[in-house]
Amino acid sequence: MLAITVPDSIIHILDIVPGETGEDKLLNLLAENITAKLKECDARIVEFETKYGMSFAEFEQAWKEELLGDPFSYSLEKDYMEWEGFYLEKKKWLSLLKELRGSSKAKR
């Protein structure tokens, strides 16, 4: 188990964080942070879905079949890599949130 020391000068800030115990507050802070990261990923994914009018899976298939033009053109390849990155990052954050929620339920 990890012990965390919070300086007395800022401990009052934890009063605004939901939770009964310090552990509850930490879990809530982690969940809020992960949720914010998920929202950032979703916002960027929506930008690409709007730009191309399709999901990443559809885009990836069209990209592989060269239906969108030269898949190695700078702009198309850049969009593919960024979109894939946000898609994978979202999966990572969802997995971490699920793990966090599973561990917090196990402790109750």
N, C-alpha and C positions, 0 to 999 in steps of 0.2 A: 504494500500500500504506500502511496505517495503522500507525504505530509506537506501542506502548503502553508507558508506563513504570509499573512497579509499585514502590512504595516498599519499600526494604530491610526496613523494620519489619514488613511483612506478607507478603513474598514466600514465607516458609516455609509459609503457608497453602496455596499452590498445590501443595504436596507431596501433599495429600489428593485432588487432582483427577486422575483418570485421564488418561494421555497421556504420550508420550515427550518431546515438545517443547512449548514455550510455545504454539505454534499449535494443536497437538493438544489441549492443556488448554483453550484458549479455545473451540475447536469443541465440546468435550465440555460445557463450561459452558453454551454457547448451546443445545445440544441438550437438556440437562437442563432448562433454563428453559422452552424451548418445550414440552417434554413435560409439564411441570407446568401450563402454561397450558392445554394440551389436556385434561388431567385435570380441571381446574376447569370448562372448558366442558362436558365430558362429564357431570360430576356435575350441573350445572344442567339440561342437556338431559334427563337421566334423571328429574329431578324433574318436569319438564313432561310427559314421556311417561307417567310414573306417574299424575300428576294427571288427564290427559285420556285415558289408555289408547290412545294413538295416536302415530304419528311426526309430526314437524313438517309434512311434506308432506301427510299426511292431515288434520292440524289446519288447515293453511292452506286446503285445499280446503273443508272444513266451515265454516270462518270466512267464506270468500268466498260460500258458498251460504247463509249465515245459519242453518246447522243447529244451531249452538251457542247461539243466542239473538241478541240485538242485538250485532252485531260492534263497535259503537262504545260499548258499555257500558264503564265505566272498567276493571273487572277483566279483562274479556275482551280488550279492546284492549291493556291493559298487558301481559298474558301473551303476546299475539301479538308485540308489539314486543320484549319481553325474549327470548322464545324465538327469534325470528328473529335477534336480535342475537347470541346465543350460537351459533346455527347458522352465521352468517356469520363470526363470530370464529374458530370451529373450522376452517372452510375456510381462513381466512387463515393460522392457525398451521400447519396441515397443509402448505400451500403453502410456507411458510418453512422448515419442517423438510425437505421434499423438496429445496428449493433448497440448504439447508445440507449435506445428505448428498450431493447431487450435486457440490457444489464440493469437499467434503473428499475424495471418491473421485477427482476429477480431479487433485488434487494428489499423489496417491500413485502 
